[in-house]
Structure formats: C-alpha cells, structure tokens
C-alpha cells in the first residue's frame, strides 16, 4: 500500500510517499481502506519530535474508511461497513488496522470525511469540559485556541450545556466565524493583553473553567484568569513550550489544574458511548465539523506545514 512515511522525526519535509507492507488483521481487529485522515495536533508533534514506533514510521491517530477485513473474534463490524478508527499511529496510509475496541461505525448518512474528524477532538473536548472540568450550566468557560479541532468542538459542547463561552483566536476574522458555533465573546490573543481582556469581560471575576490545548506561556496566562474555585484543564502541548509553574497561588482560591489524555480511557465503555453519541449528533446536524482543507496523502508534508502555519480554521484532512 501507499503511505506517507518518514525515517527520522523533523520538519514536514521528512515525509516520503512510498510503498509499505499492508497491515495485518488481528483476530480482534479490523482493517479499513482509508478514505479520510484527520490530522491531529499529536500527529504534528510526533512527526516533529516523537519516537519512531515503526521504521519507516507511519504517523497518525485518526482515520475513517471502508472495512475490508474482519478478525474472527470481531462482532460489531462486517466487510463493507464504514468505520472511523483511532490508534497510536498508522493513519497516514491507504490501509489501517486497529482493534475493534478503537473503531466506531459511521452512522448512515454521515460523510466519511466528517466522521474521520470526530472521535479525538470531540471526545477530548467533552472530557475537558465535563468529565474533568466539571462544567455546569450557567458557568463560564474560556476555550484557548478556539479555531482548532478541539476548540471548535469544545465551543459547541459548552454552549449546548448552557455555559457562557469565551474563546481565543489569532484573528478577528476567525473570532467572527466562531460566533456561528456558539462563542459568546472572542479575544484576539495577538492584539493586547489576554489576562486583562478576560478580566474586563468578567468584571474581574475570572472564568470558572479554562480549556487549554496550547500549553507553555498560554497555560501560564490560563492560570491567571480563573476565579474562585476555578479550574484549568490542560490537554496536549501545541506550543511545544516548556515552563515551570508556581501553583502555590492556587490554594488561596481553591483552584485546580488537571491534565487530560483521552487515550488513557479510549477503550472504556464510557468513552465508547460518548464518541458514538457524538457521531450520531454529527449525523443529525446537532454538532458540526469544519473541514478547512483537504490534501492528497502524497502531499502530507504540505498539509502538516499548513497546520503549523496556524492558518487553518478547523480540520485539515488527507485523502489517499
């Protein structure tokens, strides 16, 4: 099969479009012919500096397509079904093998490209907001990086839950588009002081919750804009920044910081039900996926470079 591979981590130019061996179908797994790959933030970080699990390495968490093989112990899929899959690597390829427990049926009527963009961003957003962020109706939440995949998912889910939703983005144009997905008030983090802007918007109370997929200096700001009993949920590290944080100041206001990694619970019944519900909501139009651009799989380097340019609004997809 064809795949976008690399032999060492680095800039997007490390990608090569080559023939590699077809993946094998495990007794408890499926193999799909990939029709769409949603490039996740973790894919970009892994390509830039992560470990090579295989050699050459096929990076990538999330892909959807048509089931071509089914293991003898599989009960939920048959050949010809449409499935969206999640795994530690292997999405940037024409075929992909995963255990059944990390695959979901694509509901009838849902475009496979949109389905490819659902499990990780929407599952992560939901866990940040509700399972670990404990967001309640009437509370306020700030979504850092609102125009990204997790950001757009979190804005929709938070608004649907009855929260007041603030979000940050790098341009006024992006912020204006975010209003269509439930954002109440936007903050352009390129212009001015983010902390001061949030405090003005909340009458100096701060927000109840911050969802921060950026990390680094942005996380340092997130810690300054929560109010009494405020929570910061940190997920991923899109900035690739490293910083030491003085968390002693949190105690005086009974504040907390929680790290979230969806992968730690991706196979649990709770998460499987949650992601299935998100796919159903996507099929009915209750939730939306925004696909910014599609690239051929052979142009994986250009797709990753486009993501790193921070020009995207929503998802960037590869199509084999």
C-alpha positions in Angstrom: 0.0 0.0 0.0 1.0 3.6 -0.3 1.8 5.7 2.8 3.3 8.9 4.0 6.3 7.8 5.9 9.5 9.2 7.5 12.7 7.7 8.7 13.5 10.4 11.3 11.5 13.0 13.1 11.7 16.6 12.0 10.2 19.3 9.8 7.3 18.4 7.4 9.8 17.8 4.7 10.8 14.5 6.3 7.7 12.8 4.7 8.2 10.4 1.8 5.4 8.9 -0.2 6.3 5.2 -0.5 5.1 1.7 -0.8 5.0 -0.2 2.5 3.6 -3.6 3.6 -0.1 -3.9 4.1 -1.2 -4.1 7.8 -2.2 -7.4 9.2 -5.7 -8.1 10.6 -5.7 -9.3 14.2 -8.2 -11.8 15.4 -9.9 -9.0 17.5 -9.4 -6.3 14.9 -10.4 -4.8 11.5 -8.6 -3.4 8.5 -10.0 -0.5 6.6 -9.4 1.0 3.2 -8.7 4.6 4.3 -10.9 7.3 2.7 -10.0 10.2 5.0 -7.3 11.0 7.6 -8.0 13.8 10.1 -4.6 15.2 11.1 -4.5 15.7 14.8 -2.2 18.0 16.8 -0.5 15.0 18.3 0.4 13.8 14.7 2.2 17.0 14.1 4.0 16.9 17.4 5.0 13.3 16.9 6.3 13.9 13.4 8.3 16.9 14.7 10.0 15.0 17.6 8.3 11.8 18.7 9.6 8.3 18.8 9.5 6.1 15.7 7.5 3.0 16.6 8.0 1.5 13.2 10.7 2.0 10.5 9.8 3.6 8.2 7.2 5.2 10.5 3.6 5.9 9.6 2.3 8.5 12.0 -1.3 9.4 12.8 -4.1 8.8 15.3 -7.3 9.0 13.3 -8.8 7.8 10.0 -12.0 6.6 8.5 -12.9 4.3 5.6 -14.4 1.1 4.5 -13.9 -2.2 6.3 -12.0 -4.7 4.1 -11.0 -7.4 6.6 -12.6 -8.6 9.9 -10.9 -10.7 12.6 -12.6 -13.9 13.6 -13.4 -12.5 17.1 -15.0 -9.3 15.9 -18.7 -9.0 16.4 -19.5 -5.3 15.6 -18.3 -5.0 12.0 -18.6 -6.7 8.7 -16.8 -6.2 5.4 -18.2 -3.2 3.6 -19.2 -1.2 6.8 -17.9 2.3 7.2 -15.7 2.8 10.3 -13.8 5.6 12.0 -10.7 4.3 13.8 -8.3 5.6 16.4 -4.8 4.3 17.2 -1.4 5.3 18.4 0.0 5.5 14.9 -0.7 4.3 11.3 -3.4 6.7 10.0 -1.3 8.3 7.2 -1.7 5.4 4.9 -4.0 3.8 2.3 -5.0 1.0 4.8 -5.1 0.9 8.5 -5.5 -1.9 11.1 -6.9 -1.4 14.6 -8.6 -3.4 17.4 -12.4 -3.4 17.2 -12.5 -1.6 20.5 -10.9 1.5 19.0 -13.3 1.7 16.0 -16.8 3.1 15.6 -19.4 2.5 13.0 -20.1 5.6 10.9 -23.8 6.3 11.1 -25.9 6.2 8.0 -25.9 9.5 6.1 -22.7 10.8 7.8 -20.0 11.7 5.3 -16.9 9.6 6.0 -14.7 12.7 5.8 -16.6 14.3 8.6 -16.7 11.1 10.6 -12.9 10.9 10.4 -12.7 14.2 12.4 -14.9 13.2 15.3 -13.5 10.8 18.0 -10.4 12.5 19.2 -11.4 16.2 19.0 -14.9 15.8 20.3 -14.0 13.1 22.9 -11.2 15.3 24.2 -13.3 18.4 24.3 -16.1 16.6 26.2 -13.7 15.1 28.7 -12.0 18.5 29.3 -15.3 20.2 29.8 -17.4 17.7 31.7 -15.6 14.6 33.0 -12.6 16.5 34.4 -13.6 20.2 34.0 -16.9 19.7 35.8 -18.6 22.4 33.8 -22.1 23.2 34.9 -25.0 25.1 33.3 -24.6 28.9 33.9 -20.8 28.8 34.4 -18.3 30.5 32.2 -15.6 28.8 30.2 -12.7 30.1 28.1 -11.5 27.9 25.2 -7.9 28.6 24.2 -7.3 28.1 20.5 -10.9 28.2 19.6 -10.4 27.8 15.9 -8.7 24.4 16.2 -10.3 21.0 16.2 -10.6 20.6 20.0 -11.5 24.3 20.3 -14.4 24.2 17.8 -15.7 21.0 19.4 -15.5 22.5 22.9 -17.3 25.7 21.9 -20.2 23.7 20.6 -20.5 21.3 23.5 -20.1 24.1 26.1 -22.7 26.2 24.5 -25.1 23.3 24.3 -24.6 22.7 28.0 -25.7 26.2 28.9 -22.3 27.8 29.6 -21.2 31.3 28.7 -18.4 30.7 26.2 -15.3 32.8 25.6 -12.7 31.8 23.1 -9.3 33.0 21.8 -8.1 33.0 18.2 -5.3 34.7 16.3 -7.5 37.0 14.1 -10.8 38.9 14.3 -11.9 37.0 11.2 -11.6 33.7 13.0 -13.4 35.0 16.0 -16.3 36.3 13.9 -16.7 32.8 12.4 -16.6 31.2 15.9 -19.9 33.0 16.8 -21.7 30.6 14.4 -20.6 27.7 16.6 -21.7 29.1 20.0 -19.0 31.5 21.1 -20.4 34.4 23.1 -17.3 36.6 23.3 -14.0 36.4 21.5 -10.5 37.6 22.4 -7.8 38.1 19.8 -4.7 37.0 21.6 -2.3 38.6 19.1 -3.6 42.1 20.0 -3.4 43.2 23.6 -3.3 41.5 27.0 -5.3 38.3 27.2 -5.5 38.3 31.0 -6.7 41.9 31.1 -9.2 41.3 28.4 -10.7 38.3 30.2 -10.9 40.2 33.5 -12.7 43.1 31.8 -15.2 40.8 30.2 -15.9 39.0 33.5 -16.0 42.1 35.8 -12.7 40.9 37.3 -14.3 37.7 38.5 -12.4 35.4 36.1 -13.9 32.4 34.4 -15.0 29.1 36.0 -13.0 26.9 33.6 -10.3 27.2 31.0 -9.7 24.5 28.4 -6.1 24.9 27.3 -4.7 22.8 24.4 -1.8 25.1 23.9 0.5 25.0 26.9 3.7 26.9 27.5 3.2 30.6 28.1 -0.5 30.3 27.3 -1.0 28.0 30.2 0.7 30.5 32.4 -2.0 33.0 31.4 -4.8 30.5 31.8 -3.8 30.1 35.4 -4.3 33.8 36.0 -7.8 34.1 34.6 -9.8 31.7 36.7 -11.9 32.8 39.6 -12.7 31.3 43.0 -12.8 27.5 42.7 -11.8 27.9 39.0 -10.4 25.0 37.1 -7.8 24.8 34.3 -7.7 21.7 32.1 -4.6 21.3 30.1 -4.6 18.9 27.2 -1.7 18.4 24.7 1.0 21.0 24.2 0.5 22.6 20.8 3.0 25.3 21.6 5.7 22.7 22.4 6.7 25.1 25.2 8.2 24.2 28.5 7.8 26.2 31.6 7.8 25.8 35.3 4.6 27.0 37.1 4.2 28.2 40.6 0.9 26.5 41.7 1.1 27.6 45.3 -1.1 30.6 44.5 -4.0 28.2 43.6 -4.6 27.2 47.2 -5.8 30.6 48.3 -8.7 30.5 45.9 -9.3 26.7 46.0 -8.4 26.5 42.3 -7.2 23.4 40.4 -5.3 22.3 37.4 -6.0 18.9 35.7 -4.2 17.2 32.8 -6.4 15.3 30.3 -5.4 12.5 27.9 -8.3 10.8 26.1 -6.1 7.9 25.1 -5.9 6.7 28.7 -9.6 5.9 28.6 -10.4 5.5 24.9 -11.4 1.8 25.3 -13.6 2.2 28.3 -17.4 1.8 27.9 -17.9 5.4 29.0 -15.7 6.9 26.2 -17.0 4.5 23.6 -20.6 5.5 24.3 -19.7 9.2 24.4 -18.0 9.1 21.0 -20.8 7.0 19.5 -23.2 9.7 20.7 -21.1 12.5 19.1 -21.1 10.6 15.8 -24.9 10.3 16.0 -25.2 14.0 16.7 -23.0 14.8 13.7 -25.2 12.7 11.5 -28.3 14.6 12.6 -26.6 18.0 12.4 -26.7 18.7 16.1 -22.9 19.1 16.0 -20.7 20.4 13.2 -17.3 19.5 11.9 -15.4 22.3 10.0 -13.0 21.0 7.3 -10.7 23.7 6.3 -8.7 22.0 3.6 -8.2 18.6 2.0 -4.8 17.4 0.7 -3.9 14.2 -1.2 -2.0 11.7 1.0 1.1 12.2 -1.2 1.1 15.9 0.0 1.3 15.1 3.7 4.3 17.4 4.1 2.3 20.4 2.7 -0.7 19.5 4.9 1.5 19.4 8.1 3.2 22.7 7.0 -0.2 24.3 6.6 -1.3 23.2 10.1 2.0 24.6 11.5 1.3 27.9 9.8 -1.7 28.3 12.1 -3.8 29.5 9.2 -6.4 26.7 9.5 -9.9 27.1 10.8 -11.0 23.6 11.8 -9.7 20.4 10.4 -7.1 19.5 7.8 -7.7 16.2 6.1 -5.6 13.8 4.0 -7.3 11.8 1.3 -5.5 8.7 -0.1 
